[in-house]
Amino acid sequence: MKGFIRFVVFILFVYAFLGGLINLQKKETVVAQTCVDGFEVINRAQDRTHQREWNAVDFSNSFCTSYHSLEKISAATADQRNRITQEAFSYEDLWGKVYRDLVKESKRNIQFLVDSLSTISQEKQLTRSALAEMIVTFVQDIPYSYVLNIDCSEYETGDKPCIGNVALGLLSPYEFIHSLYGDCDTRAVLMYTLLEELGFDPMIVVSNQYAHAMLALNIPASGDHLTHRGNNYYFWETTAKGWPIGMLPPSTNNVNYWEIALVNEL
């Protein structure tokens, strides 16, 4: 009888030990998959490690990634941006040329981010529309900041962060992901570059009346859009969290005030 009791106790001990190992492994997995947001928008004078965690518009999915950015590359792309000229015949043509130059100069420098987002999409088995939303929400999640070609003290910025005396009044994609300062067209240029590299058909639209720029995207959707070459490009507001594709904010919802600045002419 005593032998039987010792056997039962031994079996219970083994079961408890193995159960503890399994629970420990589960805890380690959770910790390994946890991301922590790291918005570093104050000190712009050094290399950085960014940890990013964000959600889909309806919180049906969550994403995380981390990346390193280098001050020397950010400074080099700023020098390239400073050399861009501003000669054009119309408002949309002027900005279209600026955006085109920024996209062209930025693709090589942000390829690591394209690869990272593509890997996340593959791991989560996202549809094309869900991949586009992951990219857009990655940018929406970054708090809005003013980027001005004048001193910040000369413009009413409220409680929003501001970086002033920037040529063209916007940052290149690499400057943006390094500093995390981003206004409307800074955001639009980054998203256009990422989406085009991943095989999408994006567009940047601008409005002189609203002094605003925005992404538009040719994917199956509904709502506010522009039609170009027989395709519908749906507006996507990216200066704040939560905006779904195809919904213009009430303050900028007159479609007639929007013009195409940049689109990939096939």
Backbone torsions as a table, in degrees:
resi	resn	phi	psi	omega
1	MET	NA	-44.4	179.3
2	LYS	-62.3	-37.1	178.5
3	GLY	-62.8	-39.5	178.9
4	PHE	-65.0	-41.4	179.8
5	ILE	-63.8	-43.2	178.4
6	ARG	-61.7	-37.4	178.8
7	PHE	-64.3	-44.1	179.6
8	VAL	-63.1	-44.2	179.0
9	VAL	-60.7	-42.2	179.5
10	PHE	-61.6	-44.7	179.3
11	ILE	-61.5	-43.7	179.0
12	LEU	-62.8	-39.4	179.0
13	PHE	-63.3	-45.5	179.0
14	VAL	-61.5	-43.6	180.0
15	TYR	-61.0	-44.4	-179.9
16	ALA	-65.6	-39.5	-179.9
17	PHE	-63.9	-47.3	179.4
18	LEU	-65.1	-38.1	178.0
19	GLY	-63.3	-38.4	177.8
20	GLY	-64.2	-40.6	177.7
21	LEU	-62.5	-42.6	179.8
22	ILE	-62.6	-45.3	179.1
23	ASN	-62.9	-38.3	179.0
24	LEU	-63.6	-42.7	178.6
25	GLN	-62.6	-39.5	178.4
26	LYS	-61.9	-43.6	-179.9
27	LYS	-63.3	-41.6	179.7
28	GLU	-63.8	-37.3	178.8
29	THR	-63.9	-43.9	179.7
30	VAL	-61.4	-45.8	179.9
31	VAL	-61.4	-42.7	-177.9
32	ALA	-63.3	-29.7	-176.4
33	GLN	-91.5	-1.8	-176.4
34	THR	-85.1	130.3	174.5
35	CYS	-107.5	154.6	176.8
36	VAL	-126.2	131.2	179.5
37	ASP	-63.7	141.9	177.3
38	GLY	-138.3	83.8	179.8
39	PHE	-91.7	104.7	-178.9
40	GLU	-107.6	94.0	-174.2
41	VAL	-115.9	9.0	-177.8
42	ILE	-100.5	-61.5	-175.8
43	ASN	-86.5	106.7	-176.7
44	ARG	-101.0	13.4	-170.0
45	ALA	-104.5	18.5	-177.2
46	GLN	-154.0	167.3	175.6
47	ASP	-67.2	156.7	-174.2
48	ARG	-140.4	154.6	167.4
49	THR	-114.6	123.5	-178.1
50	HIS	-107.8	132.6	172.1
51	GLN	-114.7	122.2	-173.7
52	ARG	-123.0	134.1	173.8
53	GLU	-134.6	131.2	-177.7
54	TRP	-152.1	169.3	-175.4
55	ASN	-122.5	157.5	170.3
56	ALA	-64.7	165.1	-176.8
57	VAL	-54.4	-44.3	-177.8
58	ASP	-97.1	13.4	178.8
59	PHE	62.3	20.2	178.6
60	SER	-76.5	-13.9	-179.2
61	ASN	-147.4	149.2	174.7
62	SER	-126.3	151.2	-174.9
63	PHE	-135.9	155.9	172.1
64	CYS	-152.4	149.3	175.6
65	THR	-156.2	167.2	173.5
66	SER	-139.8	152.3	179.5
67	TYR	-156.1	158.2	175.3
68	HIS	-102.9	142.4	173.4
69	SER	-130.5	144.9	-172.4
70	LEU	-111.5	134.2	-179.4
71	GLU	-61.7	-36.8	-177.0
72	LYS	-66.3	-34.9	177.2
73	ILE	-72.7	-39.5	176.7
74	SER	-60.2	-43.1	179.2
75	ALA	-66.3	-37.5	179.2
76	ALA	-66.1	-40.9	178.8
77	THR	-70.3	-29.0	174.5
78	ALA	-66.2	-39.4	176.8
79	ASP	-62.7	-40.8	177.5
80	GLN	-63.8	-41.6	178.4
81	ARG	-63.0	-38.2	-179.0
82	ASN	-64.9	-21.2	-178.3
83	ARG	-90.9	-3.4	179.6
84	ILE	-71.9	131.2	180.0
85	THR	-89.8	160.1	-177.7
86	GLN	-124.4	71.5	176.8
87	GLU	-121.0	125.4	-178.3
88	ALA	-163.9	171.3	-178.2
89	PHE	-98.1	-12.7	-179.8
90	SER	-149.2	167.1	-179.5
91	TYR	-59.3	-49.2	-177.6
92	GLU	-70.0	-32.0	178.5
93	ASP	-69.0	-40.5	178.5
94	LEU	-58.5	-52.7	-176.6
95	TRP	-71.9	-30.3	176.5
96	GLY	-60.9	-40.8	178.7
97	LYS	-67.3	-40.1	177.7
98	VAL	-62.9	-48.3	-178.2
99	TYR	-63.5	-40.4	-178.9
100	ARG	-61.2	-43.3	179.0
101	ASP	-63.9	-41.3	-179.8
102	LEU	-65.5	-41.9	178.5
103	VAL	-62.4	-46.3	-178.4
104	LYS	-60.5	-43.0	-176.8
105	GLU	-76.5	-16.6	-170.4
106	SER	-97.4	-20.1	-170.0
107	LYS	-57.4	-43.9	-178.0
108	ARG	-65.4	-39.1	-174.6
109	ASN	-73.2	-25.1	-177.6
110	ILE	-110.0	17.0	179.1
111	GLN	-60.6	-32.6	179.0
112	PHE	-61.1	-34.8	179.5
113	LEU	-75.2	-38.1	173.6
114	VAL	-56.7	-47.6	-179.2
115	ASP	-63.0	-40.8	-178.9
116	SER	-64.3	-46.4	-179.3
117	LEU	-67.4	-36.5	177.0
118	SER	-64.2	-40.2	178.4
119	THR	-63.6	-43.1	177.6
120	ILE	-59.5	-43.2	-180.0
121	SER	-60.9	-42.5	179.6
122	GLN	-66.7	-41.7	-179.2
123	GLU	-64.5	-37.2	-178.3
124	LYS	-92.2	-2.1	179.2
125	GLN	54.5	51.5	-178.0
126	LEU	-77.6	146.6	169.7
127	THR	-71.7	170.7	179.1
128	ARG	-61.9	-41.6	179.6
129	SER	-65.3	-39.3	178.8
130	ALA	-68.3	-34.6	175.7
131	LEU	-64.0	-44.2	177.8
132	ALA	-60.0	-42.0	179.3
133	GLU	-66.4	-37.1	177.8
134	MET	-60.1	-41.9	179.9
135	ILE	-66.5	-45.0	-178.6
136	VAL	-65.6	-43.4	-179.4
137	THR	-69.8	-26.8	172.9
138	PHE	-56.3	-38.3	-179.6
139	VAL	-84.9	-41.6	178.7
140	GLN	-55.8	-33.8	-174.8
141	ASP	-69.6	-20.2	179.8
142	ILE	-78.9	124.3	-177.9
143	PRO	-55.7	142.9	-178.3
144	TYR	-68.5	140.1	174.0
145	SER	-137.3	147.0	174.2
146	TYR	-79.2	138.9	172.1
147	VAL	-125.5	111.4	-170.5
148	LEU	-119.0	151.2	174.4
149	ASN	-90.0	5.2	174.9
150	ILE	-123.3	175.5	177.3
151	ASP	-68.7	140.4	-177.7
152	CYS	-59.3	-28.8	-179.4
153	SER	-67.4	-16.2	-179.1
154	GLU	-91.4	4.5	-175.1
155	TYR	-137.8	141.8	179.8
156	GLU	-79.9	106.3	-177.1
157	THR	-108.2	-1.0	-179.6
158	GLY	60.6	-133.7	-179.5
159	ASP	-98.6	11.9	-179.2
160	LYS	-82.4	143.0	174.0
161	PRO	-60.8	155.5	-177.1
162	CYS	-147.6	140.5	170.4
163	ILE	-123.8	125.4	-172.8
164	GLY	-112.7	173.5	179.0
165	ASN	57.2	42.1	178.2
166	VAL	-102.8	124.3	179.1
167	ALA	-55.4	133.8	-179.5
168	LEU	75.6	-14.2	-179.7
169	GLY	72.2	27.1	173.2
170	LEU	-155.0	164.1	-179.7
171	LEU	-109.9	154.2	174.2
172	SER	-70.3	161.3	178.6
173	PRO	-53.2	-42.6	-178.5
174	TYR	-69.2	-40.6	176.7
175	GLU	-58.0	-39.4	-178.5
176	PHE	-64.6	-51.4	-176.8
177	ILE	-71.2	-16.8	176.0
178	HIS	-82.9	-50.9	-174.4
179	SER	-87.9	-26.3	-173.6
180	LEU	63.9	23.5	166.2
181	TYR	-93.0	124.7	-178.9
182	GLY	-155.9	122.5	172.9
183	ASP	-97.1	-163.9	-170.3
184	CYS	-64.3	-49.7	-176.4
185	ASP	-80.7	-25.6	171.0
186	THR	-58.2	-44.1	178.8
187	ARG	-66.4	-44.4	-177.1
188	ALA	-61.9	-40.0	-178.9
189	VAL	-67.1	-41.4	177.4
190	LEU	-61.2	-48.2	-177.5
191	MET	-66.1	-39.5	177.1
192	TYR	-57.9	-45.3	-178.6
193	THR	-63.3	-47.3	179.8
194	LEU	-62.2	-47.5	-176.3
195	LEU	-66.7	-41.1	179.4
196	GLU	-65.0	-39.6	178.9
197	GLU	-64.9	-25.6	-179.7
198	LEU	-97.3	15.2	171.3
199	GLY	87.3	13.2	177.5
200	PHE	-87.9	172.1	178.8
201	ASP	-116.2	81.0	-176.6
202	PRO	-90.3	171.1	178.5
203	MET	-147.8	146.2	169.1
204	ILE	-110.3	127.2	178.3
205	VAL	-114.3	149.3	-178.6
206	VAL	-131.9	155.9	176.5
207	SER	-135.5	116.8	175.6
208	ASN	-68.1	-38.0	-179.4
209	GLN	-63.9	-40.4	-178.9
210	TYR	-93.2	-6.8	-175.6
211	ALA	50.2	53.1	-171.7
212	HIS	-144.6	154.9	174.1
213	ALA	-132.2	153.5	-174.0
214	MET	-155.2	155.7	172.1
215	LEU	-81.4	146.0	166.4
216	ALA	-134.3	146.8	-171.0
217	LEU	-138.5	136.6	178.7
218	ASN	-91.1	85.1	172.9
219	ILE	-140.3	162.7	177.7
220	PRO	-59.1	120.9	-177.9
221	ALA	-163.0	-170.7	176.0
222	SER	-147.2	161.5	177.5
223	GLY	113.2	-152.7	-175.8
224	ASP	-69.0	134.0	-176.8
225	HIS	-159.7	165.6	167.6
226	LEU	-113.5	147.0	177.9
227	THR	-106.3	128.4	-178.7
228	HIS	-141.8	128.4	-178.9
229	ARG	55.1	33.6	178.7
230	GLY	80.0	2.9	179.9
231	ASN	-112.2	146.3	176.8
232	ASN	-92.6	126.1	177.0
233	TYR	-109.4	115.2	-173.3
234	TYR	-90.6	131.4	179.6
235	PHE	-61.7	145.7	177.0
236	TRP	-142.9	104.0	178.2
237	GLU	-71.7	131.6	-173.7
238	THR	-130.2	13.7	-179.0
239	THR	-86.4	-2.0	177.7
240	ALA	-155.3	162.7	-179.9
241	LYS	-68.9	154.4	165.6
242	GLY	92.5	-8.9	-177.6
243	TRP	-78.6	123.2	176.6
244	PRO	-84.8	165.0	176.9
245	ILE	-65.2	142.6	175.8
246	GLY	84.2	12.7	179.7
247	MET	-126.1	105.5	175.1
248	LEU	-79.2	139.5	175.1
249	PRO	-61.3	148.9	-179.9
250	PRO	-55.3	-30.4	-177.9
251	SER	-77.4	-9.7	-177.9
252	THR	-137.6	33.3	-167.3
253	ASN	-96.7	10.0	174.4
254	ASN	-85.4	104.4	-175.8
255	VAL	-59.9	-28.7	-178.6
256	ASN	-67.9	-14.7	179.7
257	TYR	-90.5	3.0	-178.1
258	TRP	-108.1	137.4	179.9
259	GLU	-127.1	151.0	178.2
260	ILE	-75.5	123.9	176.0
261	ALA	-100.6	-42.1	-176.2
262	LEU	-146.6	129.0	173.5
263	VAL	-151.8	150.2	-179.1
264	ASN	-77.0	107.1	-180.0
265	GLU	-80.9	103.5	-175.5
266	LEU	-71.0	NA	NA
